[in-house]
Amino acid sequence: LAARAADAFARFQKEAAERRRLHNLVQDLRGSVRVVCRTRPSPDVEGVKVLSDSELMVDSSGLPQTFSFDQVFKPEARQEEVYAACQPLVVSVLDGYHACIFAYGQTGSGKTHTMQE
């Protein structure tokens, strides 16, 4: 019985190492820098329109500009959706790799809301 348990544990360790290797290979292939935009739900903000999962348009002073990102979250996006985008990085950190999530925006734009909720 002890030999079977030791054999099962050895196979488990081998499979866990392979899972970590493949997961982090996928993360490397996706790129080390990803730019994600989360639009803030606010009735005060006009001129920002989410065009797709990767594009948004900003119309300031009648001059619309389109911006592309790796992912764009709509104003009604839930925290679970944002976490799902970050979850692979969290797994990589737990596997011993380095990762950084950087929130950028003006004061009051919702950075803390995005990171804490």
N, C-alpha and C positions, 0 to 999 in steps of 0.2 A: 504493500500500500504506500509506504514512504517513497519507494522508487518511482511509482506512478505519479505521485504528487510532485516529486522533484522534476520528473520529465515534463509534466504539464506546466509547471512554473517556468522551466527553461524555454518551452515553446511559446508561452505567453510573453516572456521577455523579448524573444526574437521577433515576434509579431508586433509588439509595442514599439520596438526600435525601428522596424520597417515602416510602421504607420507614421512615426515622427519624421523619418527621412522623406517619405513621399509627401506628407503634408507640407513640410518646409521647402521641398522642391517646387511644389505648386506655388507657394508664396513667392519664391524667388523668380519663377517664370512670370508671375503677374506684375513684377516690378517692385523695387524697393521704395518707391515714392508713389503714393496714390493721393489724388486730390478729390475730396468729396465736398459737396456743398449742401448745406441744410438751410432751406429758406424758412424764415421765421413767420409764424402765423400772426399777422397783425393787420387790423383794419386801416392803420395809418400808412402802411407801405403801399405805394402805387408804383406801377411801372416795372414790376418784377414778375415775369411769367415763366413757369416751368414748361419747356417745350417737349422734353422727353426725359428718360431716365438718366441722360447724360448731357443735356443741354438746357440752358436757361437764357432768357432774353431780358436785358435791362434797358428800359426806355427812360433815359433822363434827358430832359429838355428837348424832346422830340427827335432824338437821335438814337434809335434802337441799336443795341449791340448784342451779339450772341456770344455766349461763352460755353466752352466744352469742359467737362469734368469726367472723372472716372465714374462718378455716380452723383445724381442730384436727388435729394429728398424733397418731396412736396411739403407745403406748410402743414398738411394734415397727417404727415408721417408720424408714427408712434415711436416711442423710445426703443421698443423691441426691434423695429426695422433698423434703426441706427446701430444698435448693439450687434445685430446680425452681420452688418458690414464690418464691424470691428472685431468680431469674435475670432476669426482666423488669426489675427495678430495676438490676441490674448492666449490662444492655444500655443502659438510659437514661443511666447514668453514663458509659459509653463513648461515648455520643452527645453528651455535653457537658451533660447535665442534672444537677441536684442530687438526691441521695437519701440517706437515712439508714436504717440497720437498727439497731434498738435492742433489746438483750437485757436483760430484767428478770427478777429472781428472787432468792430468798434465797441466801446462801452455800452452795455445794455442790449447787445445784439443777440444774446441767448447762449453764449458759450457755456456758462455754468449750468444752465438748464439742460443743454445737450449732454454734458459730461456727468451730471449727477442723477438725473431722474431715473 
